[in-house]
Every structure is written in structure tokens, then in C-alpha cells.
């Protein structure tokens, strides 16, 4: 069993930055694939960024160059650094752990980009 808790969301102006955190408990996260998703009102949940156990990363095209996913295995934490935020980045952001025993989701953290 893995529990995930996201934090770091909030209200930010366009062009601003936020860093989201996803802390895992229950098992060591270093061997997991970790993925950030987001879901905007009225839209389907979309994959934003992922990082595998070897810290290889990938991003959806419209966040490349603005978002950075990273992991700190010592803290069992995965981060999503978001810069140059745009109103269209407004969504609830979720992290997911991909393990050999199944996938686990956090509860989400709201990010609102507005002036």
C-alpha cells in the first residue's frame, strides 16, 4: 500500500511559479515510476510529466521548457516545478505512483493561475 499526499498548490499570477510536492509513505518510492496529472474543470485528466526509477523524464508537449519533474528518494518525494504559468495551467494536479503491485493516486492539489 502506498499513500500519496500532494501539496504546494495555490493561486498565482500568470508568469509566476509554483513547486508541487508529492510525498509517498508506506513504501520506498525510489523504484516507482511517478507521474503528475492534471484535470481542469470540464476536461479529462491529462498526463503532464513522468519520471521513472532511473530519473528519466518526459513531458506533455505544452509544458516542455516550463515544468520540471524531479525526485528526492531520500525524502520519498517527487516534485513538479512549474514556471511561466498560464491561465490554461489551472487545474487540480494529482500524482500517481506506478508500482508492480498497482497504481496509487494522491488526493490532488489545486493550482489556479489568474490575475
Secondary structure by P-SEA (a helix, b strand, c coil): cbbbbbcccccccccbbbbbbbbbccccccccbbbbbbbcccccccccccccccccccccccccccbbbbbcccccbbbbbbcccccccccbbbbbbbcccbbbbccbbbbbbcc
